[in-house]
Amino acid sequence: MISRRNKIIAFLIIIINIYFIPVSVSIFLSNGGPEGVSYLILPFSILINLFFVPAVLSFKKNFEQRVSRINEVGIGLIVLILILGIVSVYI
């Protein structure tokens, strides 16, 4: 049960990174966009990108137990960032 849940969380982190890795790269390449405003998004994007490697490693047998806690923290962080983004739009 826990192994299945960890694989689902790892898969969600990989899917989210499919969007956030190109966003991070485009921010670097465009020098932050007009007036460097996109640099405000960059710390959150990089935090999400950091969980990509443990998510990929969680599919290997040797790393399942080590990475399970990292994946749980990662999904919590991603949910928190999304909630903060939604709240900041409406404030």
Secondary structure as the mmCIF struct_conf table of DSSP 4:
data_model
#
loop_
_struct_conf.conf_type_id
_struct_conf.id
_struct_conf.beg_label_comp_id
_struct_conf.beg_label_asym_id
_struct_conf.beg_label_seq_id
_struct_conf.end_label_comp_id
_struct_conf.end_label_asym_id
_struct_conf.end_label_seq_id
HELX_RH_AL_P HELX_RH_AL_P1 ILE A 2 LEU A 29
TURN_TY1_P TURN_TY1_P1 SER A 30 GLY A 32
BEND BEND1 GLY A 33 GLY A 33
HELX_RH_3T_P HELX_RH_3T_P1 PRO A 34 LEU A 40
TURN_TY1_P TURN_TY1_P2 ILE A 41 ILE A 41
HELX_RH_AL_P HELX_RH_AL_P2 LEU A 42 ASN A 49
TURN_TY1_P TURN_TY1_P3 LEU A 50 PHE A 51
HELX_RH_AL_P HELX_RH_AL_P3 PHE A 52 LEU A 57
TURN_TY1_P TURN_TY1_P4 SER A 58 PHE A 59
BEND BEND2 LYS A 60 LYS A 60
HELX_RH_3T_P HELX_RH_3T_P2 LYS A 61 PHE A 63
HELX_RH_AL_P HELX_RH_AL_P4 GLU A 64 TYR A 90
#
